[in-house]
Amino acid sequence: MKGFRTLSALLLSFAMLSCADNLKEGQSAGDSVSVKAEVVATKVVLGDDSGATTEIFWQDGDQISVTVEEKTFTFDRTDEGESKSATFTYAGTDFPERTEPTIYEFQYPAEGKAALAEQEGTKENLRKYHFMTAQVLANDEYPLGARALKFNTQVAIVKLSLNNEDFKGQVVKDVALAVNGEPAYVATEEFVGSEDAGEVVVYLAVEPGSLTGCKVLATCGEKEYAASLENNTLAAGALYRVTKEVATEGGDDSEDDNGDDNGDDNGDDPVQDGYTDLSAGNKTANCYIVSAEGNYKFPAVKGNTDEALTVTSVEVLWESFGTTTAPQKGDLVKLPEYKDEYVYFTATKNKGNAVIAAKNGETIVWSWHIWMTDAPKEQTFPKSVMMDRNLGALNNTPGTAGAFGLLYQWGRKDPFLAAGDMNKTQAASTITWPAKVSSDDNKGTVEYAVNNPTVFIKKRSADNNWLSTDDSGLWHKDKTIYDPCPAGWSVPEDFDVTNSSWLWDDANYGRKSGEIIWIPASGIISEGGNFWYSKGRGYYWVANGMYWYFTGTSSRYAGSKDHSIAGSIRCEKE
């Protein structure tokens, strides 16, 4: 089931305390046993497109249980109201005495996994089926013990998004996940298909493990509907999405359904498993443009290639609005995960830039720039077709910080922050950037740059290159593995905008035939790693190692001796 995607690990912590007089060695049977369960961590991230979370509280009627010597003892909640702390009591007189260390395993809900077979299927009621267990070690002094328990979920959550034209405005019932031909998890609620797409959304808690022979089932009116799913292994504490176009039983469900079974099988469908594939059509890159909130994925390969990486985890390194206001973590990109050789993440509606890193253990093996902006357009320059904005810019509006974009040391794929306003202030981000290092300290290597994408490498003493040994092939007129531009674009071979029909002023933009081509001075990070901003000066890299230096009245081609500075990039159409 490719459609099943891991979104988050769930860990709920509870403090389990005995009543005032703990049941101790020698305590007579016949006393009731009470425990207090306190919810410590409550947010369960279900990974909706909205990023909403569900909080779990104790409710009236909740029960927990513990099995001792093959007998189950059910503890009833004895206080009232929705709360994160509650008291549970076993009122019987036969709870066994323990005179030696014993492992007790508590579970919620009390009936255990038997509750998974039939569920309401709604997100609001999902909490009742988050089967969880917690262990406590009791000794001869405290058979239950005043010890903290950590309840870990023992289920995976499956979000089914089922679509059919027949469902529009109609009641859909008997939605189920079948395993080996038998309905294993059935939603008891009835759902009404959306008017626009005929969609019903059902949440089911599923026992983790290897699932084979899977189908999704539903009934609408007198017809039964189904769609096949690929086999997969589900992990406890994870949420998986399945988006399927279901068909009447016996019909053809192999059409292109944005799910698991794409009938065209050409690998170019950009939306699969509920995630938009940013590399659709085998267009991998070091930078991916995201223009709308939603769920996205891309292959964990070195940019502009299909060279696979060894990855154990992924994380968001930093996020920035491109202004002097720092975002909170998750304001732009959240829920990054790695599975099946892909990186998955959710983008919010905010605009800005972020970098996601893939790690092997603690080592960053590659990183990708997520550029959250409206789709850039083409503009015709005197010698080439260029983007209408700087790499990393949020717009191309003259005189605004949103047009500044990001800064790059020559030959490196990972960006640094440019100016965040018109007052010489560098943009803010979610991190405090690491200290600068010197190329002379054996840090001026491509490998070090890849492993440390947020570290600025200062010039070596011999010249103004951050590289210990020169490598003129890092960027080239033919797109290289380290090119930072999105698919279809590359670091420009040339950037000559000097033309008699162009006019310049101290705001750095050219006018040609009424079209404004905005070339802002976005700031620069100098050879020593210090940021500075001058409104009348812009520095733009080209692929051969030179940069274009713009002033308010002219432009000029500069030498290649300044590779350690971080300047702007305007990508050229390939």
C-alpha positions in Angstrom: 0.0 0.0 0.0 2.1 2.9 -1.2 -0.6 5.2 -0.1 0.2 4.5 3.5 2.6 7.2 4.6 4.1 7.7 8.0 3.4 11.1 9.4 4.3 11.0 13.1 5.3 8.8 16.0 2.9 8.9 18.9 4.1 8.9 22.5 1.6 9.5 25.3 3.1 9.6 28.8 1.1 8.9 31.9 1.9 9.2 35.6 0.4 6.2 37.4 0.1 6.6 41.2 -1.5 4.3 43.7 -4.0 5.7 46.3 -2.8 7.1 49.6 -2.2 3.6 51.1 -0.4 1.6 48.4 -1.1 -2.1 48.4 1.9 -3.5 50.1 3.2 -6.9 50.9 0.9 -8.5 53.4 -2.0 -6.2 52.7 -5.1 -8.2 52.9 -7.1 -9.0 49.9 -10.5 -7.4 49.9 -9.4 -3.8 49.7 -10.2 -2.0 46.5 -7.2 -0.9 44.4 -7.1 2.6 42.9 -4.6 4.2 40.5 -4.3 7.8 39.3 -3.6 8.3 35.6 -2.4 11.7 34.5 -2.0 12.6 30.9 1.3 14.3 30.4 1.7 14.7 26.6 -1.6 15.0 24.8 -1.1 16.1 21.2 -1.6 13.5 18.6 -0.6 14.8 15.2 -2.9 13.2 12.6 -1.3 15.1 9.7 -4.4 16.6 8.1 -3.9 19.1 5.4 -4.8 21.7 8.0 -2.1 20.5 10.3 -4.7 20.1 13.0 -4.0 18.0 16.1 -6.3 15.9 18.3 -5.8 16.1 22.0 -6.6 13.0 24.1 -8.3 13.5 27.5 -9.8 11.1 29.9 -13.6 10.9 29.5 -16.5 9.8 31.6 -16.8 6.0 31.4 -13.1 5.3 30.5 -11.6 2.1 31.7 -8.1 0.7 31.8 -7.2 -2.9 32.6 -4.4 -5.2 33.7 -4.1 -8.9 33.2 -2.6 -11.0 36.0 -2.3 -14.8 35.8 -4.6 -14.8 32.7 -7.3 -12.9 34.5 -8.2 -9.4 33.5 -9.0 -6.8 36.1 -10.8 -3.8 34.8 -10.3 -0.4 36.5 -13.3 2.0 36.2 -12.9 5.7 36.2 -14.3 7.0 39.5 -14.2 10.7 39.0 -16.0 12.8 36.4 -15.4 15.3 33.6 -13.0 15.6 30.7 -9.5 16.0 32.1 -5.9 15.1 31.7 -5.9 13.5 35.2 -8.3 10.8 36.4 -8.7 8.2 39.1 -9.3 4.5 38.2 -10.4 1.9 40.7 -10.8 -1.8 40.7 -13.6 -2.4 43.2 -13.3 -6.1 43.6 -11.7 -8.0 46.4 -9.7 -10.6 44.4 -6.8 -8.5 43.1 -3.8 -10.8 43.7 -1.1 -10.0 46.1 2.5 -9.9 44.8 5.5 -10.7 47.0 8.2 -10.6 44.3 9.0 -8.2 41.4 6.4 -8.5 38.8 5.8 -6.7 35.4 2.3 -5.4 35.1 1.0 -4.3 31.7 -1.9 -1.9 31.7 -3.9 -1.2 28.6 -6.4 1.4 27.3 -9.1 0.8 26.2 -9.8 -1.9 28.7 -11.2 -4.3 26.1 -7.9 -4.0 24.2 -7.6 -4.8 20.5 -11.0 -6.3 20.3 -12.3 -2.8 20.0 -10.5 -2.3 16.7 -12.8 -4.6 14.7 -15.7 -2.1 14.7 -15.1 1.7 15.1 -17.0 4.8 14.4 -14.4 5.8 11.8 -14.5 9.5 12.7 -11.5 11.6 13.8 -13.5 12.8 16.7 -14.0 9.3 18.1 -10.6 8.0 17.1 -9.2 8.4 20.7 -11.3 5.5 21.8 -9.4 3.1 19.6 -5.8 4.3 20.2 -5.0 1.0 21.9 -2.1 1.7 24.2 -0.1 -0.3 26.7 2.2 0.7 29.6 4.4 -1.4 31.8 5.3 -0.9 35.4 7.7 -3.0 37.5 6.1 -3.9 40.9 8.3 -5.1 43.7 7.5 -6.8 47.0 6.9 -3.4 48.7 4.7 -1.8 46.0 2.8 -4.4 44.0 1.4 -1.6 41.8 3.9 1.0 42.7 3.9 4.8 42.6 5.8 4.8 39.4 5.5 6.8 36.1 4.1 4.9 33.2 4.6 5.6 29.5 1.7 4.5 27.4 2.8 3.7 23.9 0.3 3.3 21.1 0.1 -0.2 19.6 -1.9 0.8 16.5 -1.3 2.6 13.2 -3.9 5.2 12.0 -5.2 4.9 8.5 -7.0 7.8 6.9 -9.1 6.6 4.0 -10.2 9.2 1.4 -12.6 7.3 -0.9 -14.0 8.9 -4.1 -16.7 8.1 -6.6 -19.1 10.2 -8.6 -22.0 8.1 -7.1 -21.1 9.3 -3.6 -21.9 13.0 -4.2 -24.4 14.0 -1.5 -25.3 10.3 -0.9 -25.0 8.2 2.3 -22.0 5.9 2.3 -21.8 3.1 4.9 -19.9 -0.1 5.7 -16.6 1.5 4.9 -14.0 -1.1 5.8 -10.4 -2.1 5.4 -10.3 -5.8 4.3 -7.3 -8.0 4.9 -6.9 -11.3 3.1 -10.4 -10.8 1.7 -12.2 -10.3 5.1 -13.3 -7.0 6.5 -10.9 -6.6 9.4 -11.6 -3.0 10.4 -15.2 -1.7 9.9 -16.5 1.8 10.4 -20.0 1.7 12.0 -20.9 5.3 11.2 -22.6 6.5 8.0 -20.9 9.2 5.9 -22.2 11.6 3.3 -20.1 12.1 0.1 -19.0 15.6 -0.6 -21.0 17.5 -3.3 -17.9 18.5 -5.3 -15.9 15.3 -5.5 -18.0 12.6 -4.0 -15.4 12.0 -1.2 -15.8 10.4 2.2 -13.0 10.5 4.8 -12.7 7.7 7.3 -10.2 7.2 10.1 -9.4 3.6 11.3 -7.0 2.4 14.0 -5.2 -0.6 12.6 -3.0 -3.2 14.2 0.5 -2.7 12.9 2.4 -5.4 10.9 2.5 -6.8 7.4 -0.8 -6.5 5.6 -1.5 -8.6 2.5 -4.5 -8.9 0.2 -5.9 -5.5 1.2 -8.9 -3.8 -0.1 -11.0 -0.8 0.8 -14.8 -1.4 0.8 -17.9 0.8 0.9 -21.6 0.6 0.2 -23.7 3.4 -1.3 -27.4 2.6 -2.0 -27.7 -0.9 -3.4 -24.1 -1.0 -4.8 -20.9 -2.2 -3.2 -17.6 -0.5 -4.1 -14.0 -1.6 -3.7 -10.4 -0.8 -4.6 -7.3 -2.9 -4.2 -4.3 -1.8 -2.2 -0.8 -2.9 -2.4 0.8 -4.8 0.4 2.7 -2.9 3.0 4.0 -3.0 6.6 2.4 -0.6 9.0 4.3 0.8 12.0 2.8 1.5 15.4 2.3 5.1 16.2 2.2 6.2 12.6 -0.5 7.7 10.4 -1.0 6.6 6.8 -3.1 8.2 4.1 -4.9 6.3 1.4 -6.6 8.2 -1.4 -8.6 5.9 -3.8 -11.1 6.1 -6.5 -13.3 3.2 -5.7 -15.3 1.3 -8.3 -18.4 -1.0 -8.1 -17.4 -4.5 -7.2 -16.2 -6.3 -10.3 -15.5 -3.0 -12.1 -12.1 -1.7 -13.2 -10.4 0.3 -10.4 -7.1 0.7 -12.3 -7.8 4.1 -13.6 -5.5 7.0 -12.7 -6.9 7.7 -9.2 -4.1 9.7 -7.5 -3.7 6.6 -5.3 -1.8 3.4 -5.4 -2.9 1.9 -8.7 -2.2 4.4 -11.5 -3.6 2.8 -14.7 -1.3 4.8 -17.0 1.8 3.6 -15.1 4.0 6.2 -16.8 5.5 7.6 -13.7 4.5 11.1 -14.6 1.4 11.5 -12.4 2.4 14.3 -10.0 -0.1 13.3 -7.3 0.1 9.8 -5.8 -0.8 8.5 -2.3 -2.2 12.0 -1.4 1.2 13.6 -2.0 2.3 15.7 -4.9 5.6 14.3 -6.3 7.8 17.4 -6.9 10.1 15.3 -9.1 7.3 14.1 -11.4 8.8 13.2 -14.8 12.2 12.3 -13.3 12.9 16.0 -12.6 15.0 15.9 -9.5 16.7 19.0 -8.2 18.4 20.6 -5.2 15.5 23.1 -5.0 11.8 22.4 -5.3 9.2 25.1 -5.8 6.0 24.8 -3.7 3.2 27.3 -4.7 0.3 25.9 -2.6 -0.2 24.4 0.8 -0.5 20.6 0.8 1.4 17.4 1.0 4.5 16.8 -1.0 7.3 14.3 -1.6 10.5 14.0 -3.6 13.1 11.2 -3.9 16.0 11.2 -1.5 18.6 11.4 -4.3 21.4 13.8 -4.9 20.0 16.8 -6.8 19.8 16.7 -10.6 20.6 12.9 -10.5 19.1 9.6 -9.6 22.0 8.7 -7.2 20.4 7.3 -4.1 21.4 8.2 -0.6 21.6 6.2 2.6 19.1 7.9 4.9 18.0 7.1 8.4 16.1 10.3 9.2 15.1 13.7 7.8 14.6 17.1 9.5 13.9 20.7 8.7 17.1 22.6 9.2 15.7 26.1 9.0 12.7 28.2 7.8 12.6 31.9 6.9 9.9 34.3 5.7 12.7 36.3 4.0 12.0 39.2 6.5 13.4 40.3 9.8 10.6 38.5 11.6 11.6 34.9 12.5 9.0 32.2 12.0 8.2 29.5 14.5 9.2 26.0 13.6 6.5 24.5 11.3 5.2 27.8 10.1 6.4 26.9 6.6 7.3 23.2 6.5 6.3 20.5 8.9 6.1 16.7 9.4 9.2 15.8 7.4 9.5 12.0 7.1 11.6 9.5 5.1 10.1 6.3 3.8 10.5 4.1 0.7 13.4 6.3 -0.5 11.2 9.4 -0.5 11.1 12.5 1.6 7.6 13.5 2.7 6.5 16.8 4.1 3.5 19.2 4.6 3.7 22.8 3.3 1.6 25.5 4.9 0.1 28.4 3.0 2.9 30.8 4.2 5.5 32.0 1.7 9.2 31.7 2.4 12.1 29.3 2.2 13.1 26.2 4.1 15.8 23.5 3.9 15.2 19.9 4.6 18.2 17.7 5.4 18.6 13.9 5.1 20.8 12.2 7.7 22.6 8.9 8.0 22.9 8.7 11.7 24.0 12.2 12.9 25.7 13.1 9.5 23.8 15.2 7.0 24.3 13.4 3.6 22.3 15.9 1.5 19.8 18.7 1.8 17.2 20.4 -0.4 15.8 23.9 -0.6 12.0 24.2 -0.4 11.1 27.5 -2.2 7.6 28.5 -1.2 6.5 31.1 -3.7 4.1 31.5 -6.6 5.4 29.9 -9.8 8.1 32.1 -11.3 7.7 33.4 -14.8 10.1 33.8 -17.7 11.6 37.1 -18.7 13.6 37.8 -21.8 17.1 39.3 -21.2 19.4 40.5 -24.0 21.2 37.2 -24.2 19.0 34.6 -22.5 15.6 33.8 -20.9 15.8 34.2 -17.1 13.5 33.9 -14.2 11.5 36.9 -13.3 12.9 36.9 -9.8 16.0 35.9 -7.8 16.4 32.4 -6.5 14.6 32.3 -3.2 12.7 35.5 -3.8 9.0 35.6 -2.9 8.0 38.2 -5.6 9.6 40.5 -8.3 8.2 43.7 -6.9 10.6 46.6 -7.2 11.6 48.2 -3.9 10.5 45.3 -1.7 12.5 42.9 0.5 10.4 40.0 -0.9 12.4 40.3 -4.1 15.8 39.8 -2.5 15.9 36.0 -2.4 18.8 34.0 -1.0 22.6 34.1 -1.1 25.1 31.4 -2.3 28.8 30.8 -2.1 30.0 30.0 -5.5 29.7 26.2 -6.3 27.5 25.4 -3.2 24.0 24.2 -3.5 22.7 25.4 -0.1 21.6 29.0 0.5 22.2 31.6 3.1 20.0 34.5 4.2 20.0 37.8 2.3 18.6 41.2 3.5 15.2 41.0 5.2 14.3 44.7 4.8 15.5 47.9 3.1 17.5 48.9 6.1 20.6 46.8 5.9 19.3 44.0 8.2 19.7 40.4 7.4 16.6 38.2 7.3 15.7 36.1 10.3 15.1 32.3 10.5 14.2 29.6 13.0 17.8 28.9 13.9 20.9 30.6 15.2 23.3 30.0 12.4 26.5 28.1 13.2 29.8 29.9 13.6 31.8 30.5 10.4 34.8 28.2 9.7 38.0 28.7 7.8 39.0 26.9 4.6 42.5 26.7 6.0 41.3 24.5 8.9 40.7 21.6 6.4 37.1 22.7 6.1 37.2 23.9 2.5 36.1 20.7 0.9 32.9 19.8 -1.0 32.2 17.0 1.4 32.3 19.3 4.4 30.0 21.8 2.6 27.5 19.0 1.9 27.6 17.8 5.5 27.4 21.3 6.9 24.9 23.2 4.7 24.4 26.0 7.2 28.1 26.7 7.9 29.7 29.6 6.0 33.3 28.6 4.9 35.6 31.6 5.0 38.2 32.2 2.4 41.6 30.5 2.6 44.6 32.7 3.2 46.0 32.0 -0.3 43.1 33.6 -2.2 39.4 34.3 -1.9 38.2 30.8 -2.5 36.4 28.7 0.1 37.7 25.6 -1.5 41.0 24.2 -0.3 41.6 23.1 -3.9 40.0 24.7 -6.9 37.1 22.9 -8.5 35.8 24.8 -11.4 33.3 22.0 -12.2 31.0 22.6 -9.2 28.8 24.8 -11.4 28.9 24.7 -15.2 26.9 25.9 -18.2 25.6 22.3 -18.2 23.7 21.7 -15.0 25.7 19.9 -12.4 24.9 17.9 -9.2 25.5 21.0 -7.1 23.4 23.5 -9.2 21.0 25.2 -6.7 18.3 26.0 -9.3 15.0 24.1 -9.6 14.3 21.6 -12.4 14.3 23.3 -15.8 16.6 26.1 -14.7 20.3 26.5 -14.0 22.9 28.9 -12.8 23.2 31.3 -15.9 26.1 31.0 -18.3 26.0 34.7 -18.8 24.2 37.7 -17.3 24.9 40.6 -19.5 22.1 43.1 -19.2 24.2 46.1 -20.4 22.3 47.5 -23.4 21.7 51.0 -24.7 17.9 50.5 -24.4 18.2 49.9 -20.6 18.1 52.6 -18.0 19.5 52.3 -14.5 19.0 54.1 -11.3 20.1 53.6 -7.7 17.4 51.1 -7.0 18.9 48.7 -9.5 16.3 47.8 -12.0 16.2 48.0 -15.7 13.3 49.0 -17.9 12.9 47.6 -21.4 9.9 48.2 -23.7 7.8 49.0 -20.7 8.6 45.7 -18.9 10.3 46.1 -15.5 13.1 43.6 -14.9 14.0 44.0 -11.3 17.6 43.2 -10.3 17.8 44.1 -6.6 20.8 44.6 -4.4 20.0 41.8 -1.9 23.1 42.1 0.2 26.2 40.0 0.3 28.2 37.8 2.8 31.8 38.8 2.5 34.9 36.6 2.3 35.1 36.7 6.1 31.5 35.7 6.6 30.1 39.1 7.5 26.8 40.2 6.0 26.5 43.7 4.6 24.0 45.5 2.5 24.3 48.4 0.1 21.2 49.5 -1.8 23.1 50.4 -4.9 25.2 47.3 -5.3 24.2 43.8 -6.4 26.3 40.7 -6.9 25.1 37.9 -9.1 26.9 34.6 -9.8 27.2 33.0 -13.2 28.3 29.4 -13.9 31.8 30.0 -15.0 32.9 31.3 -11.6 32.5 35.0 -12.3 29.9 37.3 -10.9 28.1 40.3 -12.2 28.5 43.4 -10.1 25.7 46.0 -10.5 25.8 49.6 -9.3 23.1 52.2 -9.6 24.4 53.5 -13.0 26.2 50.6 -14.7 27.1 46.9 -14.6 30.4 45.2 -14.8 31.9 41.8 -15.0 34.1 40.9 -12.0 36.8 38.3 -11.6 36.7 34.8 -10.2 38.9 35.5 -7.2 35.9 36.1 -4.9 34.4 32.6 -4.7 34.0 32.7 -0.9 31.5 35.6 -1.0 27.8 34.7 -1.0 25.9 36.5 -3.7 22.6 36.3 -5.5 21.5 34.0 -8.3 19.0 34.6 -11.1 18.3 31.2 -12.7 18.4 30.8 -16.5 16.0 28.6 -18.4 17.7 25.4 -19.6 
